[in-house]
Amino acid sequence: MLIVDDEANTLASLARAFRLAGHEAAVCDNASKAVELAQSESYDLIFSDVVMPGKDGLALLEELRTQGVTTPVVMMSGQAQIEMAVRATKLGAIDFLEKPISTDKLLLTVGNALKLQRLEAENRQLRQRLGDHEIVWTGEAMKTVMAQVDRVAPTETRVCILGETGTGKELIARTLHEKGPRAGGPFVALNCAAIPAELIESELFGHEKGSFTGAAMRHIGKFEQADHGTLLLDEIGDMPVAMQAKLLRVLEEGEVERIGTTKPTRIDVRVVVATHRNLDALVREGKFRQDLFHRVVVFPITLPPLRERREDIPALIAHFANQVCAQNNWRPVGFSDEAVLALKEYSWPGNIRELRNMVERLMLLNTGDEVGMETVRLVLGQTDISAKIRASGTLAEQVEDFEREVILLELKQSGFHMTNAAKRLGLERSHLYKKAEQLGIDIRKQRREDEE
């Protein structure tokens, strides 16, 4: 809690009441300093007096909201008036207390404020579950996967989700969380590949203010954020080896230490990991610790790429089309049978993520009542997709040829801007480089030829 009041006795009595109830309390005797504290520190709740010399509490509340501080604020005053309370409410105060304030009333207000925050967080999670986080499937490939999810979700067993980029590994992790005993707790995800090596320890375990250059305020790490819930460590195969040793210790001991302190904090977290890499190969190469491998790969679940679950594509297209329409307030738009068939036959190197992006792109370019074959040809840059698929050669050779052609086309359309091309294909930039290398695409040579 942060308490703002110009009376020293009020600050002392309120802080003591909070601390006796088990809360941490910081105090401040003026509004200007309170704004600085609210911007540099993290508080669950702010209590502020209204009548103060200089900048009053209402001005403080208005400035906090202008500065983007979303911490709930409770206003207090010994000169309470209806007009004052109405104005405070309009400015965003969640409650208005008249002094003197009894301890029971004070703690009841705290309890109600924290419950409101939890409800808002649950509502956000529920909206996410009803929209972007629904798993859509109809075929046998995903039926096997979902049976595995149903079997392991009610347990505390550590799960390792394997699969190519864009296959929906985070969705499976969320489903494990929501179907398990920790569903009422938080779900927190960290992409190990997206965090610089020098910052990943702080992201996982947190740090204290001033513990290193740039640590302007205390930071609660992902493990503490996920306490009594689930933590997904995505792309764990990209975690630096030095960090793997520290992660192993946390998994073994069940406690973390923020950078800048030697006091351990107990955590109760179910850890789920995911990767598109071959962890067995990384262990053999010395890039992934064998002891950590055995800690996290207890129950592996392998997600099939989209090209191996083509029977799900029509349902996925309809699902993503509904999402796009809802997000943009468009009337419902369907896909012709020809368009769906063509999209089913495409190789989808970027998997479900690429399909989602493709559906949105097709709908943006579409000018008729439904997305037809003409629009699909326009986007894929092909005159006859079916003929490309039915070319001679083995299935693996045809898939490689098609992937090579699609990647080359996207690179040319993006002017060989790798980041943009990767986004349009639904791939990570590093994965696009690797895919191009696997397919024998010399990017520098192709760029030179295109410029000529």
FENHUSUL-V670100 format. One record per residue. N is the residue number from 0. PSI is psi in radians with two decimals (NA if undefined). BURIAL is I if it has 9 or more other C-alpha atoms within 8 Angstrom, else O. Layout:
n=N psi=PSI burial=BURIAL
n=N psi=PSI burial=BURIAL
This chain:
n=0 psi=2.57 burial=I
n=1 psi=2.18 burial=I
n=2 psi=2.21 burial=I
n=3 psi=2.04 burial=I
n=4 psi=2.50 burial=I
n=5 psi=-0.10 burial=I
n=6 psi=2.11 burial=O
n=7 psi=-0.68 burial=O
n=8 psi=-0.69 burial=O
n=9 psi=-0.77 burial=O
n=10 psi=-0.79 burial=I
n=11 psi=-0.77 burial=O
n=12 psi=-0.72 burial=O
n=13 psi=-0.74 burial=I
n=14 psi=-0.71 burial=I
n=15 psi=-0.73 burial=O
n=16 psi=-0.73 burial=I
n=17 psi=-0.81 burial=I
n=18 psi=-0.64 burial=I
n=19 psi=-0.49 burial=O
n=20 psi=0.03 burial=O
n=21 psi=0.18 burial=O
n=22 psi=2.65 burial=O
n=23 psi=2.41 burial=O
n=24 psi=2.24 burial=I
n=25 psi=2.61 burial=O
n=26 psi=2.69 burial=I
n=27 psi=2.43 burial=I
n=28 psi=0.14 burial=I
n=29 psi=2.72 burial=I
n=30 psi=-0.66 burial=I
n=31 psi=-0.78 burial=O
n=32 psi=-0.60 burial=I
n=33 psi=-0.67 burial=I
n=34 psi=-0.77 burial=I
n=35 psi=-0.77 burial=O
n=36 psi=-0.74 burial=O
n=37 psi=-0.47 burial=I
n=38 psi=-0.49 burial=O
n=39 psi=-0.35 burial=O
n=40 psi=2.88 burial=O
n=41 psi=2.07 burial=O
n=42 psi=2.61 burial=I
n=43 psi=-0.48 burial=O
n=44 psi=2.52 burial=I
n=45 psi=2.24 burial=I
n=46 psi=2.23 burial=I
n=47 psi=2.38 burial=I
n=48 psi=2.68 burial=I
n=49 psi=-0.92 burial=I
n=50 psi=1.88 burial=O
n=51 psi=2.62 burial=I
n=52 psi=2.59 burial=O
n=53 psi=-2.16 burial=O
n=54 psi=2.15 burial=I
n=55 psi=3.13 burial=I
n=56 psi=-0.61 burial=I
n=57 psi=-0.68 burial=I
n=58 psi=-0.66 burial=O
n=59 psi=-0.82 burial=I
n=60 psi=-0.75 burial=I
n=61 psi=-0.72 burial=I
n=62 psi=-0.66 burial=I
n=63 psi=-0.77 burial=I
n=64 psi=-0.65 burial=I
n=65 psi=-0.64 burial=O
n=66 psi=-0.02 burial=O
n=67 psi=0.21 burial=O
n=68 psi=2.09 burial=I
n=69 psi=0.06 burial=O
n=70 psi=2.30 burial=O
n=71 psi=2.47 burial=I
n=72 psi=2.32 burial=I
n=73 psi=2.21 burial=I
n=74 psi=2.57 burial=I
n=75 psi=2.59 burial=I
n=76 psi=2.51 burial=I
n=77 psi=-0.06 burial=O
n=78 psi=0.83 burial=O
n=79 psi=2.35 burial=O
n=80 psi=2.65 burial=O
n=81 psi=-0.75 burial=O
n=82 psi=-0.67 burial=O
n=83 psi=-0.75 burial=O
n=84 psi=-0.69 burial=I
n=85 psi=-0.76 burial=O
n=86 psi=-0.72 burial=O
n=87 psi=-0.73 burial=I
n=88 psi=-0.72 burial=I
n=89 psi=-0.54 burial=O
n=90 psi=-0.15 burial=I
n=91 psi=0.09 burial=I
n=92 psi=2.46 burial=I
n=93 psi=-0.25 burial=I
n=94 psi=2.82 burial=I
n=95 psi=2.03 burial=I
n=96 psi=2.43 burial=I
n=97 psi=2.27 burial=I
n=98 psi=2.64 burial=O
n=99 psi=2.59 burial=O
n=100 psi=2.19 burial=O
n=101 psi=2.71 burial=O
n=102 psi=-0.70 burial=O
n=103 psi=-0.76 burial=O
n=104 psi=-0.69 burial=O
n=105 psi=-0.86 burial=I
n=106 psi=-0.55 burial=I
n=107 psi=-0.71 burial=O
n=108 psi=-0.73 burial=I
n=109 psi=-0.83 burial=I
n=110 psi=-0.76 burial=O
n=111 psi=-0.69 burial=O
n=112 psi=-0.74 burial=I
n=113 psi=-0.63 burial=I
n=114 psi=-0.71 burial=O
n=115 psi=-0.72 burial=O
n=116 psi=-0.73 burial=O
n=117 psi=-0.71 burial=O
n=118 psi=-0.72 burial=O
n=119 psi=-0.70 burial=O
n=120 psi=-0.72 burial=O
n=121 psi=-0.66 burial=O
n=122 psi=-0.70 burial=O
n=123 psi=-0.75 burial=O
n=124 psi=-0.70 burial=O
n=125 psi=-0.72 burial=O
n=126 psi=-0.66 burial=O
n=127 psi=-0.76 burial=I
n=128 psi=-0.64 burial=I
n=129 psi=-0.26 burial=O
n=130 psi=-1.61 burial=O
n=131 psi=-0.29 burial=O
n=132 psi=0.41 burial=I
n=133 psi=2.32 burial=O
n=134 psi=2.17 burial=O
n=135 psi=2.20 burial=O
n=136 psi=2.70 burial=I
n=137 psi=-0.34 burial=I
n=138 psi=3.11 burial=I
n=139 psi=-0.61 burial=O
n=140 psi=-0.83 burial=I
n=141 psi=-0.38 burial=I
n=142 psi=-0.72 burial=I
n=143 psi=-0.75 burial=O
n=144 psi=-0.81 burial=I
n=145 psi=-0.50 burial=O
n=146 psi=-0.68 burial=O
n=147 psi=-0.71 burial=I
n=148 psi=-0.81 burial=I
n=149 psi=-0.57 burial=I
n=150 psi=-0.72 burial=O
n=151 psi=-0.33 burial=I
n=152 psi=-0.74 burial=I
n=153 psi=-0.05 burial=I
n=154 psi=3.11 burial=O
n=155 psi=0.18 burial=O
n=156 psi=2.42 burial=O
n=157 psi=2.32 burial=I
n=158 psi=2.41 burial=I
n=159 psi=2.05 burial=I
n=160 psi=2.11 burial=I
n=161 psi=2.60 burial=I
n=162 psi=2.80 burial=I
n=163 psi=2.83 burial=I
n=164 psi=2.33 burial=I
n=165 psi=0.15 burial=I
n=166 psi=-0.12 burial=I
n=167 psi=0.58 burial=I
n=168 psi=-0.68 burial=I
n=169 psi=-0.61 burial=I
n=170 psi=-0.72 burial=I
n=171 psi=-0.71 burial=I
n=172 psi=-0.74 burial=I
n=173 psi=-0.68 burial=I
n=174 psi=-0.70 burial=I
n=175 psi=-0.75 burial=I
n=176 psi=-0.84 burial=I
n=177 psi=-0.43 burial=I
n=178 psi=0.01 burial=I
n=179 psi=3.14 burial=I
n=180 psi=-0.20 burial=I
n=181 psi=0.26 burial=I
n=182 psi=-0.50 burial=I
n=183 psi=-0.18 burial=O
n=184 psi=-3.13 burial=I
n=185 psi=2.64 burial=I
n=186 psi=2.10 burial=I
n=187 psi=2.37 burial=I
n=188 psi=2.49 burial=I
n=189 psi=2.19 burial=I
n=190 psi=1.86 burial=I
n=191 psi=-0.47 burial=I
n=192 psi=-0.32 burial=I
n=193 psi=-0.09 burial=O
n=194 psi=2.24 burial=O
n=195 psi=2.56 burial=O
n=196 psi=-0.61 burial=O
n=197 psi=-0.19 burial=O
n=198 psi=-0.18 burial=O
n=199 psi=-0.58 burial=I
n=200 psi=-0.74 burial=I
n=201 psi=-0.70 burial=I
n=202 psi=-0.69 burial=I
n=203 psi=-0.81 burial=I
n=204 psi=-0.25 burial=I
n=205 psi=3.05 burial=I
n=206 psi=2.79 burial=I
n=207 psi=2.72 burial=I
n=208 psi=2.28 burial=I
n=209 psi=0.11 burial=I
n=210 psi=-0.36 burial=I
n=211 psi=2.92 burial=O
n=212 psi=2.18 burial=O
n=213 psi=-0.14 burial=O
n=214 psi=1.39 burial=I
n=215 psi=-0.29 burial=O
n=216 psi=2.86 burial=I
n=217 psi=2.43 burial=I
n=218 psi=2.19 burial=I
n=219 psi=2.16 burial=I
n=220 psi=2.98 burial=I
n=221 psi=-0.63 burial=I
n=222 psi=-0.78 burial=I
n=223 psi=-0.64 burial=I
n=224 psi=-0.57 burial=I
n=225 psi=0.17 burial=I
n=226 psi=2.29 burial=I
n=227 psi=0.30 burial=I
n=228 psi=-2.53 burial=I
n=229 psi=2.38 burial=I
n=230 psi=2.11 burial=I
n=231 psi=2.11 burial=I
n=232 psi=1.63 burial=I
n=233 psi=2.57 burial=I
n=234 psi=0.85 burial=I
n=235 psi=-0.39 burial=I
n=236 psi=-0.29 burial=I
n=237 psi=0.09 burial=O
n=238 psi=2.32 burial=I
n=239 psi=2.53 burial=O
n=240 psi=-0.70 burial=I
n=241 psi=-0.63 burial=O
n=242 psi=-0.49 burial=I
n=243 psi=-0.65 burial=I
n=244 psi=-0.71 burial=I
n=245 psi=-0.64 burial=O
n=246 psi=-0.74 burial=O
n=247 psi=-0.75 burial=I
n=248 psi=-0.73 burial=O
n=249 psi=-0.73 burial=I
n=250 psi=-0.59 burial=I
n=251 psi=-0.68 burial=O
n=252 psi=-0.34 burial=O
n=253 psi=0.53 burial=I
n=254 psi=2.66 burial=I
n=255 psi=2.76 burial=I
n=256 psi=2.10 burial=I
n=257 psi=2.59 burial=I
n=258 psi=2.27 burial=I
n=259 psi=0.03 burial=I
n=260 psi=2.70 burial=I
n=261 psi=0.09 burial=O
n=262 psi=2.03 burial=O
n=263 psi=2.64 burial=I
n=264 psi=2.16 burial=O
n=265 psi=2.41 burial=O
n=266 psi=2.58 burial=I
n=267 psi=1.61 burial=O
n=268 psi=2.39 burial=I
n=269 psi=2.13 burial=I
n=270 psi=2.19 burial=I
n=271 psi=2.37 burial=I
n=272 psi=2.77 burial=I
n=273 psi=2.64 burial=I
n=274 psi=2.66 burial=I
n=275 psi=-0.04 burial=I
n=276 psi=2.85 burial=I
n=277 psi=1.74 burial=O
n=278 psi=-0.59 burial=I
n=279 psi=-0.78 burial=O
n=280 psi=-0.68 burial=O
n=281 psi=-0.63 burial=I
n=282 psi=-0.79 burial=I
n=283 psi=-0.58 burial=O
n=284 psi=-0.06 burial=O
n=285 psi=0.28 burial=O
n=286 psi=-0.11 burial=O
n=287 psi=2.26 burial=I
n=288 psi=2.34 burial=I
n=289 psi=-0.66 burial=O
n=290 psi=-0.62 burial=O
n=291 psi=-0.67 burial=I
n=292 psi=-0.83 burial=I
n=293 psi=-0.36 burial=O
n=294 psi=-0.65 burial=I
n=295 psi=-0.42 burial=I
n=296 psi=1.22 burial=I
n=297 psi=-0.81 burial=I
n=298 psi=1.65 burial=I
n=299 psi=2.43 burial=I
n=300 psi=2.12 burial=I
n=301 psi=2.12 burial=O
n=302 psi=2.30 burial=I
n=303 psi=2.54 burial=I
n=304 psi=2.81 burial=I
n=305 psi=-0.54 burial=I
n=306 psi=-0.27 burial=I
n=307 psi=0.09 burial=O
n=308 psi=0.87 burial=I
n=309 psi=-0.46 burial=I
n=310 psi=-0.31 burial=O
n=311 psi=-0.23 burial=I
n=312 psi=-0.79 burial=I
n=313 psi=-0.74 burial=I
n=314 psi=-0.66 burial=I
n=315 psi=-0.70 burial=I
n=316 psi=-0.81 burial=I
n=317 psi=-0.71 burial=I
n=318 psi=-0.83 burial=I
n=319 psi=-0.61 burial=I
n=320 psi=-0.72 burial=I
n=321 psi=-0.70 burial=I
n=322 psi=-0.86 burial=I
n=323 psi=-0.74 burial=I
n=324 psi=-0.75 burial=I
n=325 psi=-0.73 burial=O
n=326 psi=-0.52 burial=O
n=327 psi=0.09 burial=O
n=328 psi=0.71 burial=O
n=329 psi=2.75 burial=O
n=330 psi=2.69 burial=O
n=331 psi=2.38 burial=O
n=332 psi=2.27 burial=I
n=333 psi=3.14 burial=I
n=334 psi=2.41 burial=I
n=335 psi=2.77 burial=I
n=336 psi=-0.68 burial=O
n=337 psi=-0.74 burial=O
n=338 psi=-0.75 burial=I
n=339 psi=-0.76 burial=I
n=340 psi=-0.75 burial=O
n=341 psi=-0.74 burial=I
n=342 psi=-0.55 burial=I
n=343 psi=-0.59 burial=I
n=344 psi=-0.19 burial=I
n=345 psi=2.70 burial=I
n=346 psi=-0.34 burial=I
n=347 psi=1.14 burial=I
n=348 psi=-0.45 burial=O
n=349 psi=0.08 burial=I
n=350 psi=-2.56 burial=I
n=351 psi=-0.61 burial=I
n=352 psi=-0.73 burial=I
n=353 psi=-0.71 burial=I
n=354 psi=-0.76 burial=I
n=355 psi=-0.82 burial=I
n=356 psi=-0.67 burial=I
n=357 psi=-0.76 burial=O
n=358 psi=-0.78 burial=I
n=359 psi=-0.72 burial=I
n=360 psi=-0.76 burial=I
n=361 psi=-0.70 burial=I
n=362 psi=-0.58 burial=I
n=363 psi=-0.62 burial=O
n=364 psi=-0.30 burial=O
n=365 psi=2.45 burial=I
n=366 psi=-0.11 burial=O
n=367 psi=-2.90 burial=O
n=368 psi=-0.38 burial=O
n=369 psi=2.78 burial=I
n=370 psi=2.10 burial=I
n=371 psi=-3.07 burial=I
n=372 psi=-0.57 burial=I
n=373 psi=-0.73 burial=O
n=374 psi=-0.68 burial=I
n=375 psi=-0.77 burial=I
n=376 psi=-0.69 burial=I
n=377 psi=-0.76 burial=O
n=378 psi=-0.77 burial=O
n=379 psi=-0.24 burial=O
n=380 psi=0.50 burial=O
n=381 psi=2.56 burial=O
n=382 psi=-0.43 burial=O
n=383 psi=1.58 burial=O
n=384 psi=-0.75 burial=I
n=385 psi=-0.70 burial=O
n=386 psi=-0.64 burial=O
n=387 psi=-0.73 burial=O
n=388 psi=-0.59 burial=I
n=389 psi=0.25 burial=O
n=390 psi=2.88 burial=O
n=391 psi=2.82 burial=O
n=392 psi=2.96 burial=O
n=393 psi=2.88 burial=O
n=394 psi=-0.76 burial=O
n=395 psi=-0.70 burial=O
n=396 psi=-0.71 burial=O
n=397 psi=-0.73 burial=I
n=398 psi=-0.77 burial=I
n=399 psi=-0.77 burial=I
n=400 psi=-0.75 burial=O
n=401 psi=-0.76 burial=I
n=402 psi=-0.75 burial=I
n=403 psi=-0.76 burial=I
n=404 psi=-0.73 burial=O
n=405 psi=-0.75 burial=I
n=406 psi=-0.75 burial=I
n=407 psi=-0.75 burial=I
n=408 psi=-0.78 burial=I
n=409 psi=-0.67 burial=I
n=410 psi=-0.74 burial=I
n=411 psi=-0.73 burial=I
n=412 psi=-0.51 burial=O
n=413 psi=0.09 burial=I
n=414 psi=0.51 burial=O
n=415 psi=0.52 burial=I
n=416 psi=1.82 burial=O
n=417 psi=-0.69 burial=I
n=418 psi=-0.80 burial=O
n=419 psi=-0.73 burial=O
n=420 psi=-0.73 burial=I
n=421 psi=-0.73 burial=I
n=422 psi=-0.77 burial=I
n=423 psi=-0.53 burial=I
n=424 psi=-0.11 burial=I
n=425 psi=0.52 burial=I
n=426 psi=2.77 burial=I
n=427 psi=2.60 burial=I
n=428 psi=-0.76 burial=I
n=429 psi=-0.62 burial=O
n=430 psi=-0.58 burial=I
n=431 psi=-0.74 burial=I
n=432 psi=-0.81 burial=O
n=433 psi=-0.70 burial=O
n=434 psi=-0.74 burial=O
n=435 psi=-0.72 burial=I
n=436 psi=-0.75 burial=I
n=437 psi=-0.61 burial=O
n=438 psi=0.06 burial=O
n=439 psi=0.46 burial=O
n=440 psi=2.04 burial=I
n=441 psi=1.72 burial=O
n=442 psi=-0.74 burial=O
n=443 psi=-0.75 burial=O
n=444 psi=-0.78 burial=O
n=445 psi=-0.66 burial=I
n=446 psi=-0.79 burial=I
n=447 psi=-0.78 burial=O
n=448 psi=-0.67 burial=O
n=449 psi=-0.65 burial=O
n=450 psi=-0.59 burial=O
n=451 psi=NA burial=O
